[in-house]
């Protein structure tokens, strides 16, 4: 990755980009970003069915920050203001993750979750990042079949996967053109700084989850002097963006599988999956092989071996949930009707937008737009993906071939994109992490901690899930203290999850902040 200037500007960019880094809202005369920095949002009630205190507005940002006089994008922003002006510190900007997650409803959601001591200190501010939701949403016109990212490697289907990847890239450029090169994390960080200026703040505080931790880390690198109190919850390793981040999902699944096999073996009288970890593992892979020979009919779905592996990747972190599910699939494979329940393939329906219509493929289109344009490091040769998928299926058999198989980024045009941001600073921040996180493994957060030398990290030992703060864990007290007083722990900390979590995990669904495969 190319080295960047401390303030976050690529050395080869034109000088017109420099004014966005001006140290105050009242920027120097002739700053071409003045029209953006000095906007006055027209706040209004977001919708009649929503609380009156939940306000929305739209502002403009440049499509291309190196040409601020050119095309613009709409940015949907929202807020819930603190009612205690004498205690108010500033704004707490929020991001739910993704990439591709909408954040404009977050202030209303977080107002009921965050401690009152925090909501008294901050106006909660949300936004849909550029290209997402109501912020000039991108669309590639993808069909539901083309949106499916769960593609295991098989020699007989690899040519079709290459065609799929090329088709997605070509359809995105046919609909969006050069706009796609500007739907990036770096530009979203610049948008965050425009939001800061528009709100009249010298600095912003921030709470970001999952992908939002990478976005927050990039902001600290680009705008260190504007960074106040940043909580980075369930963190992505910036050195592995983005192919490495996806591959972390497979690497993290293997120790979770081993842990689950040990737990399940001790409960063979209940689940009948094997009395030793080795026999439990054999039961699982026998089921996969059985489903590869002939798909298993299960709860209205037809499960191939790849479906079982894909679904199990997350379930293995939740010990009892995984054991119950695999036991049901085993019964179904034996011809016995499983418990009647929801088809695991069914996804929650998207909540209706309270503003403009959002394209049905927006989440998927935005996911690829950001993942492919954020970095120039994606291999271009399909055969590289083939060999990597074969290698990683052998090394990480639960999920390795899924993440290393061909992706649309192999065919993504790089015009207008920048090198990935090299995060390396001493900005203060608090990183929160579960030991057993299925989307950003513990090693991922440790990678962010290494390059953010001024940060401190709280690890919840035995914690399972994705997203820590506000879920009544032992990390909540430290995060709340940091947001309300600014005091970080003197050193990295480890605390224990509740005993029930340590014993068996939970059965929580995949959170919306986590990208799905």
N, C-alpha and C positions, 0 to 999 in steps of 0.2 A: 504494500500500500504506500502511496506517495506521501511524503511528509507535508504537513500543513502548517501555516503560520499559526501562532498562538491564538489569534482571534478567530481563526476558523476560515480564513479566505485562502483559496487555492492561489498560489503565486502567479499562475498563468492567466487568471481571470482579469478582465479589463478593470480599470480603476473605477468605473461607474458603480461597482459593487461595494466599494469602500464605505460610502456614507451610511449604510445600514449598521455599521459598527460605531457610529458616533456615540459618545458616552452619555448623552442626555437626550431627553425628548425634544428639547429645543435645539435642533441640529443646525449646523453651520449654514450660512447663506449659500444658496445655489445647490443645496443637496437635492438631487433628483428624486429622493424618496420622501421629501416633505409632504406631498399630497397624501401619501399613505400614513405616515407617522402622525399627521395632524387631523386625521379623520375624527368626526364626532358621531359615534354610533347613535342610531335612533332606536332606543330600547323600547320594547313593547312586551306585553304578556304573550308567552309562547303559544298558548292555545286556551280557549275558554274552559276546557275540561281539566286544565292543569293549574296548579297553584298560582295565584296572582304574583307572588314573590319570585316566581321563576320567569326570568326575562330573557328575551332573545333579540338579536340584532344581526346585521350583515355588514361586513366591511370588504374592502377591495385590497388585494395583494398582487404584486407583479407575477405574471407567469414565469418570467425570466428575470432574476434579480440583476443580471448583467445588462439588461435593457429595460429599466423600470418605466420608460416611456412607451413601451409596447403593450402587448396584450395583457389583460388582467384576469384574475379569478375571483369569484365570490368566496368569502369565508363566513360560515355560519358560526356565531359565537353565542354564549349564554352565560347567565350568572344567577347566583343566589347571594344577595348581599347580607353581610353581618348586620345585626340590629344594634350592636354595641359599638358605636363609633369611638368611644373613649378607649376601648381595648383593641381596636382594629390595627393590624400590622400592615396588611396589604392584600394581595390576591394569591390564592392557591390555584394554580392552573392544573387541570386534570387531563389524563389520557388513559383510555382503557386497554390499549394494546392492539394487536393485529399481527402484521400490518393490514389495515383495512377496517379497523374498528371505528364505529361512530362514537363521538364523545360529547355531543351537544346536550344529551340528557343527563350527563354525569352529575352536575351540581345538584339537581333534584334528588338523584339517587343517593349521592354521598351525604347529603344533608341529614338523612335519617340514619346513617351508619357511623359517621365520624363523631368523636366525642364533642360535647358542647364547648369544652375548653378550646377546641380547634376551630369550630364554626364561629365562635365569638371573635377569633383573631383574624379571620380571613373572609373576604368575598370568595366564594367558590365559583370558578370560571371554567366553562367547558367549551369545546369547539370540535367541529368535524374537520379533521386535517384535509388539506387540499386533495381534491380528487375523490373524496369520500363523503357519503351521505348527502348532505345539503350544501356541501362546499364544492360547487362545480364538479359533480360526480363524473368519473370516467366510466365508460362502458365499452365493451369490445363486441357486444352482440353475441355472447357465448351461449350455447345451448346448455341445458343441465348436464348432458353427457360430457361436454367440453369443460365444464366447471369442475368435474371430478378430478381431484388431485391425487387420489389414492391409487397409484399405479405401480404394482410390484414388477420387478424384472422377470420376464420369461423370454427365452430365446425365440419362441414362436410368435410373440406379440410385440417384440421390440420395434420392428419396423412400423407397426401401427402407433406405438408410443411416440416415435420420432415424428410421424405425420401429425399426431395430436399436438405436440409441442410447437412444431413449425406453424400449424394452423392457428393456434392461440396467438402467437406472436404476430402473424400476418394480419389476423382479424383486428387485433388491438391497434396496429398501425394504420389499417385501412379506416378505422373510425376516429382515431385520436391523432395520428400523425406525429409531428414534432412535439406536440404537447406532452407526450409520454416521457420524454427525457427530463422533464421538470417536475414530475411527481416523485419526489425523493425526500428522504429524511432530512437532508441538509436544508432543503427549501422549506420544509415544514418547521424546522428550527428557526429559520429566518422569519417565517410567518408568526411564530410564537413571540419573536421580538417585536414585530409590528403590533401584535395584540398588547404587549406590555406598554408600548409607547402610546397607543390609542387609549388605554386605560389610565394614562398619566402616572405610571409607576416607574421608579428608577430601577427596581429589581422585581423579580418574580420568585415566588416559591412554587413548588411543583410536587405532584404525586402522580407517578406513572407506573403502570403495571405491564409486565411482559414486554412486548415490543416498545411500550412506553418508556421502559428503562433505557433502551438504546436511544430513543429520541431525546430523553432527558440528558443522557451522557453526551450526546452530540451537542446539545445546547450548552452544556458546561464547557465544552471544548471551544466552541465558536464564540460564546459570549460569557466568559468567566466573570467579568465585572458586573454582569446583570443577574448573576445567580445568587439567590438567597438561600432558602432552606429546601433542599431537594430530597424527597424520599423515593427511592428506586426499588420497587417491589417485584421480586421474582425476575432476576436480571438476566439479560442476554449478554453474551461475551462479545464486545465490539470487535475483537480480533478475528472472530469467526463469521462475520456477516458476509453473505447470508447462507451460502451453501453449508458452511460448517455448523451454523446454528441448527439447520434442519437435520444434519447428521448427528447432532447432539441428542436428538429425540431417540434415535436408534441406540446410541451408546448408553443413554440413561435407562433404556428399557431392560437391558440385560441384567444389571444388578437387581433391579426391581423384580424381574422374573425369578432370579435365584432366591431372593428373600421370600417371595410368594411360595415357591416350591417347598422351602423349608417349613414355612408356616402351615401349609396345607398338608404336608406329610404328617405333621403332629396331630392332625385332625382327620385321619383317614376313616375313622369310624363314622364321621359325619358326612364327608364328601365322597368317599370311595374313589379317590383319584390316585392313590398310591401311598405306601407306608414309609417311603424314603424320598428324599428330594429327587434322586435319580429316576425313580419310578414315576413320580409326578411329572417330571419333564418328559419322560417317554410317553405318558398318557396324552400330554398336550400335543406333541409332535405326531403321535399316531392319529390323533383327531385331524390334524392339519393334512396329513397324507391321505386319510380316508376322504376328507372333503375335496381334495384335489382329484381323486379318482372319480368321485360322484358327489356333487354338492349335497349338503345336508339341509333338509327342510326344517326350518326352525322359526316358530312364531311368525309365520307369514313371509319369511325371507328364505332365500336360497343361498346357503353359505358355502363358498369355496374355501380352500385352505388359506388363501390370501386374506379373505374377509375375517377369518378367525384370528389371524396374526394381527391384522390392522386394528380390530376391535380390542384385542387383548393388550395392546401396547399401553393404553391408559389404564385399563382395568387392573393390571398387575400391581399398580401402586396401591390400590384399594383391596386389601387382602381378602376379606370375606366376600366382597362383591365379586371378585374374580373367581373365587372358588365356587360360589353359587352358580355363576354364569357358565363356567366350563362344565360343571356337573350337569347342568341342563342340556348343554349342547351334546354331551356324551350320551345322555339318555335319548335325545332326538336321533343321534346317529345309530342307536340300537333299535330304532323303530318305535320307541315309547314316546308318547305325546308329551312335550314339555309343558311347563306351566304357561298358561295363556297370559301374555303381557304385551307391552308395547314393542313393536318391531324396532330393533336397535338401530336400524338404518334411518328411521324417521328423525328428521332434524326439527328443532323448535321453529315455529313459524316466526318470521320477522315481524317485529312490532310495527304497526302502521306509523308512517312519518307524520309529524304534526305540521309539516311545512310542504315543501315542494316534493314532487314525485321523484323517487330514486330508482334508477335502472335495476332490474332484477339481478343482473350479474355484477353489480357494483363492487361487492366485497371481493369477489374473485379477481375482477379486473384491477382493482386497487392493490390487492395482494401482489400480483405479478408486476404491476407497474413499479412498485416500490422495491420489491426484492430484486428485480432485474436491473433497474436503473441506479440503485444505490451503489453498486460496485461494478468494476470492469473485470472482476476476477472469475466470472463464470467461464468454464471451458466452452470452446466453440465446436469441438469435434464430437459428434455423437458417439464415436467409438470409445472416447474417454469415459463417457457415462456408462457404456456397456461394461467396460472392464472394472470400473469402480463399483457398479452395482453387484457384479459377480463377487468381487472381493469382499464387499461389506455384507452381503447376504451370508457369506461364510463366517465372517467375524462377528456379526450381530444378527443372528438368524431370525429373531422376532420381527425386525423392522428395517434392517440395513439396506435391503434392495429398494424399498419404497423411497427412501430419502436420497439415494445416490443415482436413481434412474434419471433418464433424460427429463429436462424441464424446459419450458418456453424460453427461459433466459439464455439458452444456447443459441437462440436465433434473434435475440433482442438487439435492436440497433442501439449504438452507444452515443450517437450524436447528441450533444447537449448535456450528457451526464458527466458527473464529476467522479474522481476517485473516492473510495470509501473514506470516511473520516477516521483518522488515527487518533484515538482517545488516549491522552497521556497528560494528566494535570494533577494539581494539588487542591482542587476545589473541594470544599466540604460538602458531604452528602451522606445519607444513611441508606444502606443497602439491606433489604430484608429478604430472607430466603428460607424455604422449607428444605429439610434434608432430602425428602422424597418428592421432588417436584417433577411432574411428568413432561412439562413443556420447556422449562429452563432448568436443567439439572444443576445440582450443587456446584459442580465444576464450572458451570457457565457463570454463575454469580461470582465465584472466586476469581475468574478471569477478569470480570469488570473491576473487582476490588483491587487487583494488582495494578491496573493502569490508572485508577482513581486513587491516588496516594493520600489525598486529604480526606477520603471517606472512611467510614466505619461500617462494619457489617454485623448483623444479628442473624444467627442461624438457629432455626427452630429444630432441634434434634428430635427425630421421630415424626416431625410434621409431614403431612401428606396433602398434596393439592397444588394449586397454582393461584397465587394471590394470597398475601398474608395479612396485611393491615386491615383492621376493622372486623376480624373474625374471632376476636376474643382469644388470641394466642398470647404467649408470654412476650412476644415482640411488641404488642400494642403499647405498653407503658413507655418503652424506650422511644418509639416513634412519636407518640403524643408529646412526650417531654421535649423532644427535638423541635417539633413544629411550634410548640408554645413558648419555649425558652431559648431555642437556638443551640442548646448544649448537646454535643455529640458524646457518646461514651468515650472514655479515655482509651479504650482498646476494643478490638473486635470481641463479640460476645457469643456464647452459645447458651441457649436455654432449652428446657424440655417441653415437648408437647404434652397435652393431657394424657393420662394413663390409658384411656379408652382408645385414643388414636395410636398409641404405641402398641397396643395389643392387636388391633384388627383393622385399623384404617376406617374409612367411611365408605359411602356409596354416592358421593356427590357427582352430579353430571359434569361433563366438560364445560368449563366456564366460557361465556361468550367472548371473554378477552383473549382466549387462546386460539390461535389459528388451527384449523382442522386439517392436519396432514398436508 
